[in-house]
């Protein structure tokens, strides 16, 4: 069984700028990740506190979104 003309699988239209990562973006991400790694390696206790704090905030934000979506249903 075939599909009728015009009823095939359609891919969503994406802006080219939304999916392209420039070399400058890659350099910035590399420098930032390197700086974080250096700080965490140089100051392990402070690094652990910052990482645990950031991950906790991330978890709390997702938990808040999940609970809010459950309340709406």
PDB file of N, CA, C, O and CB in Angstrom:
ATOM      1  N   UNK A   1       0.836  -1.182   0.000  1.00  0.00           N
ATOM      2  CA  UNK A   1       0.000   0.000   0.000  1.00  0.00           C
ATOM      3  C   UNK A   1       0.877   1.240   0.000  1.00  0.00           C
ATOM      4  O   UNK A   1       1.784   1.353   0.824  1.00  0.00           O
ATOM      5  CB  UNK A   1      -0.949   0.001   1.208  1.00  0.00           C
ATOM      6  N   UNK A   2       0.637   2.116  -0.857  1.00  0.00           N
ATOM      7  CA  UNK A   2       1.424   3.339  -0.947  1.00  0.00           C
ATOM      8  C   UNK A   2       0.672   4.505  -0.341  1.00  0.00           C
ATOM      9  O   UNK A   2      -0.480   4.379   0.076  1.00  0.00           O
ATOM     10  CB  UNK A   2       1.786   3.642  -2.396  1.00  0.00           C
ATOM     11  N   UNK A   3       1.329   5.610  -0.302  1.00  0.00           N
ATOM     12  CA  UNK A   3       0.673   6.810   0.213  1.00  0.00           C
ATOM     13  C   UNK A   3       0.246   7.665  -0.967  1.00  0.00           C
ATOM     14  O   UNK A   3       0.819   7.595  -2.054  1.00  0.00           O
ATOM     15  CB  UNK A   3       1.613   7.608   1.172  1.00  0.00           C
ATOM     16  N   UNK A   4      -0.738   8.443  -0.730  1.00  0.00           N
ATOM     17  CA  UNK A   4      -1.178   9.356  -1.770  1.00  0.00           C
ATOM     18  C   UNK A   4      -0.162  10.476  -1.925  1.00  0.00           C
ATOM     19  O   UNK A   4       0.657  10.749  -1.048  1.00  0.00           O
ATOM     20  CB  UNK A   4      -2.573   9.925  -1.449  1.00  0.00           C
ATOM     21  N   UNK A   5      -0.257  11.096  -3.068  1.00  0.00           N
ATOM     22  CA  UNK A   5       0.674  12.185  -3.340  1.00  0.00           C
ATOM     23  C   UNK A   5       0.444  13.303  -2.329  1.00  0.00           C
ATOM     24  O   UNK A   5      -0.682  13.760  -2.133  1.00  0.00           O
ATOM     25  CB  UNK A   5       0.508  12.712  -4.792  1.00  0.00           C
ATOM     26  N   UNK A   6       1.551  13.745  -1.677  1.00  0.00           N
ATOM     27  CA  UNK A   6       1.442  14.832  -0.718  1.00  0.00           C
ATOM     28  C   UNK A   6       1.162  14.378   0.695  1.00  0.00           C
ATOM     29  O   UNK A   6       1.063  15.211   1.596  1.00  0.00           O
ATOM     30  CB  UNK A   6       0.383  15.761  -1.144  1.00  0.00           C
ATOM     31  N   UNK A   7       1.029  13.049   0.923  1.00  0.00           N
ATOM     32  CA  UNK A   7       0.731  12.570   2.269  1.00  0.00           C
ATOM     33  C   UNK A   7       1.862  11.707   2.821  1.00  0.00           C
ATOM     34  O   UNK A   7       1.603  10.841   3.656  1.00  0.00           O
ATOM     35  CB  UNK A   7      -0.572  11.782   2.270  1.00  0.00           C
ATOM     36  N   UNK A   8       3.068  11.904   2.398  1.00  0.00           N
ATOM     37  CA  UNK A   8       4.206  11.138   2.900  1.00  0.00           C
ATOM     38  C   UNK A   8       4.664  11.678   4.245  1.00  0.00           C
ATOM     39  O   UNK A   8       4.030  12.544   4.847  1.00  0.00           O
ATOM     40  CB  UNK A   8       5.362  11.169   1.896  1.00  0.00           C
ATOM     41  N   UNK A   9       5.770  11.144   4.684  1.00  0.00           N
ATOM     42  CA  UNK A   9       6.345  11.629   5.938  1.00  0.00           C
ATOM     43  C   UNK A   9       6.939  13.004   5.698  1.00  0.00           C
ATOM     44  O   UNK A   9       7.686  13.220   4.743  1.00  0.00           O
ATOM     45  CB  UNK A   9       7.424  10.646   6.488  1.00  0.00           C
ATOM     46  N   UNK A  10       6.599  13.916   6.569  1.00  0.00           N
ATOM     47  CA  UNK A  10       7.120  15.267   6.436  1.00  0.00           C
ATOM     48  C   UNK A  10       8.072  15.553   7.572  1.00  0.00           C
ATOM     49  O   UNK A  10       7.785  15.219   8.722  1.00  0.00           O
ATOM     50  CB  UNK A  10       5.985  16.298   6.408  1.00  0.00           C
ATOM     51  N   UNK A  11       9.189  16.159   7.272  1.00  0.00           N
ATOM     52  CA  UNK A  11      10.124  16.564   8.297  1.00  0.00           C
ATOM     53  C   UNK A  11       9.777  17.980   8.729  1.00  0.00           C
ATOM     54  O   UNK A  11       9.351  18.798   7.915  1.00  0.00           O
ATOM     55  CB  UNK A  11      11.586  16.472   7.793  1.00  0.00           C
ATOM     56  N   UNK A  12       9.961  18.266  10.017  1.00  0.00           N
ATOM     57  CA  UNK A  12       9.638  19.614  10.481  1.00  0.00           C
ATOM     58  C   UNK A  12      10.588  20.633   9.865  1.00  0.00           C
ATOM     59  O   UNK A  12      11.772  20.364   9.658  1.00  0.00           O
ATOM     60  CB  UNK A  12       9.701  19.687  12.015  1.00  0.00           C
ATOM     61  N   UNK A  13      10.048  21.793   9.583  1.00  0.00           N
ATOM     62  CA  UNK A  13      10.866  22.856   9.000  1.00  0.00           C
ATOM     63  C   UNK A  13      11.699  23.493  10.100  1.00  0.00           C
ATOM     64  O   UNK A  13      11.154  24.044  11.057  1.00  0.00           O
ATOM     65  CB  UNK A  13       9.982  23.923   8.287  1.00  0.00           C
ATOM     66  N   UNK A  14      13.014  23.419   9.967  1.00  0.00           N
ATOM     67  CA  UNK A  14      13.908  24.009  10.943  1.00  0.00           C
ATOM     68  C   UNK A  14      14.683  25.142  10.295  1.00  0.00           C
ATOM     69  O   UNK A  14      15.042  25.083   9.119  1.00  0.00           O
ATOM     70  CB  UNK A  14      14.863  22.953  11.524  1.00  0.00           C
ATOM     71  N   UNK A  15      14.925  26.144  11.065  1.00  0.00           N
ATOM     72  CA  UNK A  15      15.773  27.229  10.583  1.00  0.00           C
ATOM     73  C   UNK A  15      17.210  26.733  10.545  1.00  0.00           C
ATOM     74  O   UNK A  15      17.660  26.043  11.460  1.00  0.00           O
ATOM     75  CB  UNK A  15      15.641  28.499  11.482  1.00  0.00           C
ATOM     76  N   UNK A  16      17.918  27.082   9.499  1.00  0.00           N
ATOM     77  CA  UNK A  16      19.305  26.650   9.365  1.00  0.00           C
ATOM     78  C   UNK A  16      20.142  27.206  10.510  1.00  0.00           C
ATOM     79  O   UNK A  16      21.049  26.528  10.992  1.00  0.00           O
ATOM     80  CB  UNK A  16      19.886  27.094   8.009  1.00  0.00           C
ATOM     81  N   UNK A  17      19.860  28.405  10.947  1.00  0.00           N
ATOM     82  CA  UNK A  17      20.616  29.013  12.036  1.00  0.00           C
ATOM     83  C   UNK A  17      20.388  28.303  13.366  1.00  0.00           C
ATOM     84  O   UNK A  17      21.230  28.404  14.259  1.00  0.00           O
ATOM     85  CB  UNK A  17      20.247  30.472  12.167  1.00  0.00           C
ATOM     86  N   UNK A  18      19.284  27.595  13.523  1.00  0.00           N
ATOM     87  CA  UNK A  18      18.978  26.937  14.787  1.00  0.00           C
ATOM     88  C   UNK A  18      19.808  25.671  14.995  1.00  0.00           C
ATOM     89  O   UNK A  18      19.974  25.237  16.135  1.00  0.00           O
ATOM     90  CB  UNK A  18      17.502  26.600  14.848  1.00  0.00           C
ATOM     91  N   UNK A  19      20.325  25.078  13.946  1.00  0.00           N
ATOM     92  CA  UNK A  19      21.025  23.809  14.086  1.00  0.00           C
ATOM     93  C   UNK A  19      22.508  23.893  13.758  1.00  0.00           C
ATOM     94  O   UNK A  19      23.209  22.885  13.848  1.00  0.00           O
ATOM     95  CB  UNK A  19      20.386  22.789  13.214  1.00  0.00           C
ATOM     96  N   UNK A  20      23.000  25.053  13.384  1.00  0.00           N
ATOM     97  CA  UNK A  20      24.397  25.192  13.003  1.00  0.00           C
ATOM     98  C   UNK A  20      25.185  25.732  14.187  1.00  0.00           C
ATOM     99  O   UNK A  20      24.811  26.738  14.790  1.00  0.00           O
ATOM    100  CB  UNK A  20      24.549  26.116  11.772  1.00  0.00           C
ATOM    101  N   UNK A  21      26.277  25.054  14.512  1.00  0.00           N
ATOM    102  CA  UNK A  21      27.176  25.524  15.560  1.00  0.00           C
ATOM    103  C   UNK A  21      28.419  26.082  14.891  1.00  0.00           C
ATOM    104  O   UNK A  21      29.114  25.371  14.166  1.00  0.00           O
ATOM    105  CB  UNK A  21      27.540  24.379  16.566  1.00  0.00           C
ATOM    106  N   UNK A  22      28.692  27.332  15.129  1.00  0.00           N
ATOM    107  CA  UNK A  22      29.851  27.938  14.491  1.00  0.00           C
ATOM    108  C   UNK A  22      31.120  27.526  15.205  1.00  0.00           C
ATOM    109  O   UNK A  22      31.073  27.014  16.324  1.00  0.00           O
ATOM    110  CB  UNK A  22      29.725  29.459  14.469  1.00  0.00           C
ATOM    111  N   UNK A  23      32.243  27.746  14.567  1.00  0.00           N
ATOM    112  CA  UNK A  23      33.530  27.413  15.160  1.00  0.00           C
ATOM    113  C   UNK A  23      33.765  28.270  16.399  1.00  0.00           C
ATOM    114  O   UNK A  23      34.409  27.818  17.345  1.00  0.00           O
ATOM    115  CB  UNK A  23      34.671  27.609  14.139  1.00  0.00           C
ATOM    116  N   UNK A  24      33.253  29.497  16.409  1.00  0.00           N
ATOM    117  CA  UNK A  24      33.386  30.366  17.577  1.00  0.00           C
ATOM    118  C   UNK A  24      32.623  29.789  18.772  1.00  0.00           C
ATOM    119  O   UNK A  24      33.113  29.839  19.901  1.00  0.00           O
ATOM    120  CB  UNK A  24      32.875  31.783  17.253  1.00  0.00           C
ATOM    121  N   UNK A  25      31.422  29.238  18.530  1.00  0.00           N
ATOM    122  CA  UNK A  25      30.666  28.595  19.604  1.00  0.00           C
ATOM    123  C   UNK A  25      31.425  27.401  20.167  1.00  0.00           C
ATOM    124  O   UNK A  25      31.440  27.182  21.378  1.00  0.00           O
ATOM    125  CB  UNK A  25      29.290  28.152  19.100  1.00  0.00           C
ATOM    126  N   UNK A  26      32.051  26.635  19.289  1.00  0.00           N
ATOM    127  CA  UNK A  26      32.819  25.478  19.728  1.00  0.00           C
ATOM    128  C   UNK A  26      34.030  25.904  20.558  1.00  0.00           C
ATOM    129  O   UNK A  26      34.349  25.268  21.562  1.00  0.00           O
ATOM    130  CB  UNK A  26      33.268  24.652  18.522  1.00  0.00           C
ATOM    131  N   UNK A  27      34.693  26.963  20.148  1.00  0.00           N
ATOM    132  CA  UNK A  27      35.847  27.467  20.910  1.00  0.00           C
ATOM    133  C   UNK A  27      35.405  27.975  22.279  1.00  0.00           C
ATOM    134  O   UNK A  27      36.055  27.693  23.286  1.00  0.00           O
ATOM    135  CB  UNK A  27      36.565  28.597  20.131  1.00  0.00           C
ATOM    136  N   UNK A  28      34.302  28.722  22.320  1.00  0.00           N
ATOM    137  CA  UNK A  28      33.811  29.234  23.602  1.00  0.00           C
ATOM    138  C   UNK A  28      33.439  28.096  24.545  1.00  0.00           C
ATOM    139  O   UNK A  28      33.768  28.142  25.731  1.00  0.00           O
ATOM    140  CB  UNK A  28      32.602  30.147  23.384  1.00  0.00           C
ATOM    141  N   UNK A  29      32.758  27.077  24.032  1.00  0.00           N
ATOM    142  CA  UNK A  29      32.369  25.945  24.868  1.00  0.00           C
ATOM    143  C   UNK A  29      33.592  25.198  25.386  1.00  0.00           C
ATOM    144  O   UNK A  29      33.610  24.758  26.535  1.00  0.00           O
ATOM    145  CB  UNK A  29      31.464  24.992  24.087  1.00  0.00           C
ATOM    146  N   UNK A  30      34.608  25.052  24.549  1.00  0.00           N
ATOM    147  CA  UNK A  30      35.828  24.365  24.957  1.00  0.00           C
ATOM    148  C   UNK A  30      36.557  25.144  26.046  1.00  0.00           C
ATOM    149  O   UNK A  30      37.026  24.555  27.020  1.00  0.00           O
ATOM    150  CB  UNK A  30      36.748  24.155  23.755  1.00  0.00           C
ATOM    151  N   UNK A  31      36.656  26.450  25.889  1.00  0.00           N
ATOM    152  CA  UNK A  31      37.339  27.274  26.887  1.00  0.00           C
ATOM    153  C   UNK A  31      36.584  27.260  28.213  1.00  0.00           C
ATOM    154  O   UNK A  31      37.197  27.148  29.274  1.00  0.00           O
ATOM    155  CB  UNK A  31      37.490  28.715  26.380  1.00  0.00           C
ATOM    156  N   UNK A  32      35.271  27.373  28.159  1.00  0.00           N
ATOM    157  CA  UNK A  32      34.475  27.379  29.385  1.00  0.00           C
ATOM    158  C   UNK A  32      34.566  26.032  30.100  1.00  0.00           C
ATOM    159  O   UNK A  32      34.736  25.990  31.319  1.00  0.00           O
ATOM    160  CB  UNK A  32      33.010  27.714  29.071  1.00  0.00           C
ATOM    161  N   UNK A  33      34.456  24.942  29.362  1.00  0.00           N
ATOM    162  CA  UNK A  33      34.566  23.615  29.978  1.00  0.00           C
ATOM    163  C   UNK A  33      35.965  23.403  30.557  1.00  0.00           C
ATOM    164  O   UNK A  33      36.111  22.820  31.632  1.00  0.00           O
ATOM    165  CB  UNK A  33      34.245  22.511  28.947  1.00  0.00           C
ATOM    166  N   UNK A  34      36.984  23.871  29.852  1.00  0.00           N
ATOM    167  CA  UNK A  34      38.346  23.764  30.360  1.00  0.00           C
ATOM    168  C   UNK A  34      38.541  24.565  31.630  1.00  0.00           C
ATOM    169  O   UNK A  34      39.206  24.109  32.560  1.00  0.00           O
ATOM    170  CB  UNK A  34      39.331  24.220  29.314  1.00  0.00           C
ATOM    171  N   UNK A  35      37.962  25.765  31.677  1.00  0.00           N
ATOM    172  CA  UNK A  35      38.068  26.596  32.878  1.00  0.00           C
ATOM    173  C   UNK A  35      37.371  25.935  34.068  1.00  0.00           C
ATOM    174  O   UNK A  35      37.904  25.930  35.178  1.00  0.00           O
ATOM    175  CB  UNK A  35      37.468  27.987  32.621  1.00  0.00           C
ATOM    176  N   UNK A  36      36.177  25.377  33.835  1.00  0.00           N
ATOM    177  CA  UNK A  36      35.483  24.665  34.915  1.00  0.00           C
ATOM    178  C   UNK A  36      36.290  23.469  35.397  1.00  0.00           C
ATOM    179  O   UNK A  36      36.404  23.238  36.601  1.00  0.00           O
ATOM    180  CB  UNK A  36      34.099  24.205  34.449  1.00  0.00           C
ATOM    181  N   UNK A  37      36.850  22.710  34.468  1.00  0.00           N
ATOM    182  CA  UNK A  37      37.647  21.548  34.847  1.00  0.00           C
ATOM    183  C   UNK A  37      38.868  21.970  35.658  1.00  0.00           C
ATOM    184  O   UNK A  37      39.212  21.315  36.642  1.00  0.00           O
ATOM    185  CB  UNK A  37      38.082  20.766  33.601  1.00  0.00           C
ATOM    186  N   UNK A  38      39.529  23.060  35.253  1.00  0.00           N
ATOM    187  CA  UNK A  38      40.694  23.551  35.990  1.00  0.00           C
ATOM    188  C   UNK A  38      40.310  23.980  37.400  1.00  0.00           C
ATOM    189  O   UNK A  38      41.005  23.649  38.361  1.00  0.00           O
ATOM    190  CB  UNK A  38      41.345  24.720  35.245  1.00  0.00           C
ATOM    191  N   UNK A  39      39.198  24.721  37.530  1.00  0.00           N
ATOM    192  CA  UNK A  39      38.780  25.173  38.854  1.00  0.00           C
ATOM    193  C   UNK A  39      38.388  24.009  39.759  1.00  0.00           C
ATOM    194  O   UNK A  39      38.712  24.002  40.946  1.00  0.00           O
ATOM    195  CB  UNK A  39      37.620  26.141  38.730  1.00  0.00           C
ATOM    196  N   UNK A  40      37.691  23.028  39.193  1.00  0.00           N
ATOM    197  CA  UNK A  40      37.276  21.873  39.999  1.00  0.00           C
ATOM    198  C   UNK A  40      38.490  21.055  40.417  1.00  0.00           C
ATOM    199  O   UNK A  40      38.529  20.534  41.532  1.00  0.00           O
ATOM    200  CB  UNK A  40      36.281  20.989  39.217  1.00  0.00           C
ATOM    201  N   UNK A  41      39.479  20.935  39.537  1.00  0.00           N
ATOM    202  CA  UNK A  41      40.691  20.192  39.863  1.00  0.00           C
ATOM    203  C   UNK A  41      41.542  20.943  40.883  1.00  0.00           C
ATOM    204  O   UNK A  41      42.142  20.330  41.766  1.00  0.00           O
ATOM    205  CB  UNK A  41      41.503  19.923  38.599  1.00  0.00           C
ATOM    206  N   UNK A  42      41.595  22.269  40.762  1.00  0.00           N
ATOM    207  CA  UNK A  42      42.420  23.069  41.664  1.00  0.00           C
ATOM    208  C   UNK A  42      41.792  23.234  43.050  1.00  0.00           C
ATOM    209  O   UNK A  42      42.500  23.269  44.056  1.00  0.00           O
ATOM    210  CB  UNK A  42      42.668  24.432  41.055  1.00  0.00           C
ATOM    211  N   UNK A  43      40.481  23.331  43.097  1.00  0.00           N
ATOM    212  CA  UNK A  43      39.768  23.535  44.357  1.00  0.00           C
ATOM    213  C   UNK A  43      38.680  22.466  44.485  1.00  0.00           C
ATOM    214  O   UNK A  43      37.510  22.748  44.224  1.00  0.00           O
ATOM    215  CB  UNK A  43      39.152  24.976  44.430  1.00  0.00           C
ATOM    216  N   UNK A  44      39.050  21.237  44.885  1.00  0.00           N
ATOM    217  CA  UNK A  44      38.074  20.137  44.847  1.00  0.00           C
ATOM    218  C   UNK A  44      36.868  20.324  45.776  1.00  0.00           C
ATOM    219  O   UNK A  44      35.747  19.971  45.410  1.00  0.00           O
ATOM    220  CB  UNK A  44      38.763  18.857  45.203  1.00  0.00           C
ATOM    221  N   UNK A  45      37.089  20.869  46.956  1.00  0.00           N
ATOM    222  CA  UNK A  45      35.959  21.038  47.883  1.00  0.00           C
ATOM    223  C   UNK A  45      34.989  22.082  47.348  1.00  0.00           C
ATOM    224  O   UNK A  45      33.777  21.868  47.335  1.00  0.00           O
ATOM    225  CB  UNK A  45      36.459  21.446  49.291  1.00  0.00           C
ATOM    226  N   UNK A  46      35.529  23.209  46.909  1.00  0.00           N
ATOM    227  CA  UNK A  46      34.687  24.255  46.340  1.00  0.00           C
ATOM    228  C   UNK A  46      33.989  23.755  45.080  1.00  0.00           C
ATOM    229  O   UNK A  46      32.815  24.050  44.853  1.00  0.00           O
ATOM    230  CB  UNK A  46      35.522  25.506  46.026  1.00  0.00           C
ATOM    231  N   UNK A  47      34.717  22.997  44.263  1.00  0.00           N
ATOM    232  CA  UNK A  47      34.128  22.438  43.047  1.00  0.00           C
ATOM    233  C   UNK A  47      32.976  21.497  43.336  1.00  0.00           C
ATOM    234  O   UNK A  47      31.953  21.520  42.652  1.00  0.00           O
ATOM    235  CB  UNK A  47      35.178  21.713  42.251  1.00  0.00           C
ATOM    236  N   UNK A  48      33.151  20.665  44.359  1.00  0.00           N
ATOM    237  CA  UNK A  48      32.072  19.748  44.725  1.00  0.00           C
ATOM    238  C   UNK A  48      30.848  20.505  45.217  1.00  0.00           C
ATOM    239  O   UNK A  48      29.717  20.154  44.879  1.00  0.00           O
ATOM    240  CB  UNK A  48      32.545  18.769  45.799  1.00  0.00           C
ATOM    241  N   UNK A  49      31.072  21.537  46.009  1.00  0.00           N
ATOM    242  CA  UNK A  49      29.945  22.328  46.512  1.00  0.00           C
ATOM    243  C   UNK A  49      29.197  22.993  45.362  1.00  0.00           C
ATOM    244  O   UNK A  49      27.967  22.982  45.330  1.00  0.00           O
ATOM    245  CB  UNK A  49      30.434  23.393  47.510  1.00  0.00           C
ATOM    246  N   UNK A  50      29.935  23.567  44.422  1.00  0.00           N
ATOM    247  CA  UNK A  50      29.305  24.245  43.282  1.00  0.00           C
ATOM    248  C   UNK A  50      28.562  23.243  42.404  1.00  0.00           C
ATOM    249  O   UNK A  50      27.430  23.497  41.993  1.00  0.00           O
ATOM    250  CB  UNK A  50      30.360  25.002  42.448  1.00  0.00           C
ATOM    251  N   UNK A  51      29.199  22.095  42.113  1.00  0.00           N
ATOM    252  CA  UNK A  51      28.540  21.090  41.271  1.00  0.00           C
ATOM    253  C   UNK A  51      27.290  20.534  41.928  1.00  0.00           C
ATOM    254  O   UNK A  51      26.261  20.393  41.268  1.00  0.00           O
ATOM    255  CB  UNK A  51      29.499  19.954  40.956  1.00  0.00           C
ATOM    256  N   UNK A  52      27.357  20.217  43.209  1.00  0.00           N
ATOM    257  CA  UNK A  52      26.185  19.696  43.905  1.00  0.00           C
ATOM    258  C   UNK A  52      25.081  20.751  43.937  1.00  0.00           C
ATOM    259  O   UNK A  52      23.906  20.425  43.765  1.00  0.00           O
ATOM    260  CB  UNK A  52      26.554  19.257  45.338  1.00  0.00           C
ATOM    261  N   UNK A  53      25.453  22.006  44.155  1.00  0.00           N
ATOM    262  CA  UNK A  53      24.459  23.080  44.158  1.00  0.00           C
ATOM    263  C   UNK A  53      23.790  23.246  42.799  1.00  0.00           C
ATOM    264  O   UNK A  53      22.569  23.380  42.721  1.00  0.00           O
ATOM    265  CB  UNK A  53      25.107  24.387  44.571  1.00  0.00           C
ATOM    266  N   UNK A  54      24.580  23.237  41.733  1.00  0.00           N
ATOM    267  CA  UNK A  54      24.003  23.389  40.382  1.00  0.00           C
ATOM    268  C   UNK A  54      23.111  22.216  40.016  1.00  0.00           C
ATOM    269  O   UNK A  54      22.024  22.403  39.468  1.00  0.00           O
ATOM    270  CB  UNK A  54      25.114  23.530  39.340  1.00  0.00           C
ATOM    271  N   UNK A  55      23.570  21.000  40.319  1.00  0.00           N
ATOM    272  CA  UNK A  55      22.740  19.831  40.014  1.00  0.00           C
ATOM    273  C   UNK A  55      21.459  19.815  40.845  1.00  0.00           C
ATOM    274  O   UNK A  55      20.412  19.381  40.365  1.00  0.00           O
ATOM    275  CB  UNK A  55      23.531  18.546  40.257  1.00  0.00           C
ATOM    276  N   UNK A  56      21.537  20.283  42.076  1.00  0.00           N
ATOM    277  CA  UNK A  56      20.338  20.353  42.913  1.00  0.00           C
ATOM    278  C   UNK A  56      19.340  21.356  42.349  1.00  0.00           C
ATOM    279  O   UNK A  56      18.140  21.087  42.306  1.00  0.00           O
ATOM    280  CB  UNK A  56      20.708  20.732  44.354  1.00  0.00           C
ATOM    281  N   UNK A  57      19.835  22.508  41.920  1.00  0.00           N
ATOM    282  CA  UNK A  57      18.937  23.498  41.318  1.00  0.00           C
ATOM    283  C   UNK A  57      18.309  22.977  40.032  1.00  0.00           C
ATOM    284  O   UNK A  57      17.128  23.204  39.773  1.00  0.00           O
ATOM    285  CB  UNK A  57      19.692  24.795  41.037  1.00  0.00           C
ATOM    286  N   UNK A  58      19.102  22.282  39.235  1.00  0.00           N
ATOM    287  CA  UNK A  58      18.570  21.695  38.002  1.00  0.00           C
ATOM    288  C   UNK A  58      17.487  20.669  38.313  1.00  0.00           C
ATOM    289  O   UNK A  58      16.438  20.654  37.668  1.00  0.00           O
ATOM    290  CB  UNK A  58      19.697  21.043  37.186  1.00  0.00           C
ATOM    291  N   UNK A  59      17.740  19.812  39.298  1.00  0.00           N
ATOM    292  CA  UNK A  59      16.766  18.799  39.687  1.00  0.00           C
ATOM    293  C   UNK A  59      15.492  19.455  40.203  1.00  0.00           C
ATOM    294  O   UNK A  59      14.389  19.038  39.851  1.00  0.00           O
ATOM    295  CB  UNK A  59      17.354  17.865  40.754  1.00  0.00           C
ATOM    296  N   UNK A  60      15.645  20.492  41.044  1.00  0.00           N
ATOM    297  CA  UNK A  60      14.469  21.173  41.583  1.00  0.00           C
ATOM    298  C   UNK A  60      13.651  21.855  40.490  1.00  0.00           C
ATOM    299  O   UNK A  60      12.423  21.883  40.569  1.00  0.00           O
ATOM    300  CB  UNK A  60      14.891  22.198  42.623  1.00  0.00           C
ATOM    301  N   UNK A  61      14.309  22.400  39.478  1.00  0.00           N
ATOM    302  CA  UNK A  61      13.556  23.049  38.403  1.00  0.00           C
ATOM    303  C   UNK A  61      12.757  22.030  37.597  1.00  0.00           C
ATOM    304  O   UNK A  61      11.615  22.294  37.222  1.00  0.00           O
ATOM    305  CB  UNK A  61      14.502  23.822  37.480  1.00  0.00           C
ATOM    306  N   UNK A  62      13.356  20.862  37.326  1.00  0.00           N
ATOM    307  CA  UNK A  62      12.608  19.821  36.611  1.00  0.00           C
ATOM    308  C   UNK A  62      11.484  19.261  37.472  1.00  0.00           C
ATOM    309  O   UNK A  62      10.397  18.980  36.967  1.00  0.00           O
ATOM    310  CB  UNK A  62      13.547  18.688  36.176  1.00  0.00           C
ATOM    311  N   UNK A  63      11.736  19.098  38.764  1.00  0.00           N
ATOM    312  CA  UNK A  63      10.687  18.607  39.658  1.00  0.00           C
ATOM    313  C   UNK A  63       9.523  19.598  39.703  1.00  0.00           C
ATOM    314  O   UNK A  63       8.359  19.197  39.701  1.00  0.00           O
ATOM    315  CB  UNK A  63      11.250  18.371  41.081  1.00  0.00           C
ATOM    316  N   UNK A  64       9.840  20.884  39.744  1.00  0.00           N
ATOM    317  CA  UNK A  64       8.788  21.910  39.762  1.00  0.00           C
ATOM    318  C   UNK A  64       7.962  21.861  38.483  1.00  0.00           C
ATOM    319  O   UNK A  64       6.735  21.947  38.536  1.00  0.00           O
ATOM    320  CB  UNK A  64       9.400  23.312  39.941  1.00  0.00           C
ATOM    321  N   UNK A  65       8.620  21.725  37.333  1.00  0.00           N
ATOM    322  CA  UNK A  65       7.893  21.644  36.060  1.00  0.00           C
ATOM    323  C   UNK A  65       7.010  20.401  36.011  1.00  0.00           C
ATOM    324  O   UNK A  65       5.878  20.455  35.531  1.00  0.00           O
ATOM    325  CB  UNK A  65       8.877  21.638  34.878  1.00  0.00           C
ATOM    326  N   UNK A  66       7.533  19.281  36.508  1.00  0.00           N
ATOM    327  CA  UNK A  66       6.772  18.035  36.489  1.00  0.00           C
ATOM    328  C   UNK A  66       5.548  18.137  37.389  1.00  0.00           C
ATOM    329  O   UNK A  66       4.451  17.740  36.994  1.00  0.00           O
ATOM    330  CB  UNK A  66       7.653  16.860  36.926  1.00  0.00           C
ATOM    331  N   UNK A  67       5.728  18.663  38.589  1.00  0.00           N
ATOM    332  CA  UNK A  67       4.605  18.792  39.521  1.00  0.00           C
ATOM    333  C   UNK A  67       3.575  19.777  38.974  1.00  0.00           C
ATOM    334  O   UNK A  67       2.371  19.547  39.091  1.00  0.00           O
ATOM    335  CB  UNK A  67       5.101  19.248  40.912  1.00  0.00           C
ATOM    336  N   UNK A  68       4.043  20.873  38.379  1.00  0.00           N
ATOM    337  CA  UNK A  68       3.115  21.856  37.809  1.00  0.00           C
ATOM    338  C   UNK A  68       2.303  21.239  36.664  1.00  0.00           C
ATOM    339  O   UNK A  68       1.110  21.513  36.534  1.00  0.00           O
ATOM    340  CB  UNK A  68       3.888  23.096  37.305  1.00  0.00           C
ATOM    341  N   UNK A  69       2.949  20.406  35.833  1.00  0.00           N
ATOM    342  CA  UNK A  69       2.208  19.794  34.730  1.00  0.00           C
ATOM    343  C   UNK A  69       1.223  18.755  35.249  1.00  0.00           C
ATOM    344  O   UNK A  69       0.160  18.574  34.654  1.00  0.00           O
ATOM    345  CB  UNK A  69       3.171  19.151  33.726  1.00  0.00           C
ATOM    346  N   UNK A  70       1.544  18.070  36.338  1.00  0.00           N
ATOM    347  CA  UNK A  70       0.607  17.117  36.917  1.00  0.00           C
ATOM    348  C   UNK A  70      -0.601  17.811  37.525  1.00  0.00           C
ATOM    349  O   UNK A  70      -1.715  17.294  37.450  1.00  0.00           O
ATOM    350  CB  UNK A  70       1.300  16.275  37.968  1.00  0.00           C
ATOM    351  N   UNK A  71      -0.393  18.973  38.123  1.00  0.00           N
ATOM    352  CA  UNK A  71      -1.506  19.719  38.704  1.00  0.00           C
ATOM    353  C   UNK A  71      -2.461  20.231  37.630  1.00  0.00           C
ATOM    354  O   UNK A  71      -3.662  20.349  37.875  1.00  0.00           O
ATOM    355  CB  UNK A  71      -0.981  20.886  39.530  1.00  0.00           C
ATOM    356  N   UNK A  72      -1.931  20.539  36.433  1.00  0.00           N
ATOM    357  CA  UNK A  72      -2.781  21.041  35.355  1.00  0.00           C
ATOM    358  C   UNK A  72      -3.694  19.973  34.770  1.00  0.00           C
ATOM    359  O   UNK A  72      -4.738  20.289  34.200  1.00  0.00           O
ATOM    360  CB  UNK A  72      -1.929  21.620  34.264  1.00  0.00           C
ATOM    361  N   UNK A  73      -3.299  18.700  34.911  1.00  0.00           N
ATOM    362  CA  UNK A  73      -4.091  17.615  34.297  1.00  0.00           C
ATOM    363  C   UNK A  73      -5.300  17.280  35.074  1.00  0.00           C
ATOM    364  O   UNK A  73      -6.059  16.393  34.683  1.00  0.00           O
ATOM    365  CB  UNK A  73      -3.276  16.388  34.138  1.00  0.00           C
TER     366      UNK A  73
END
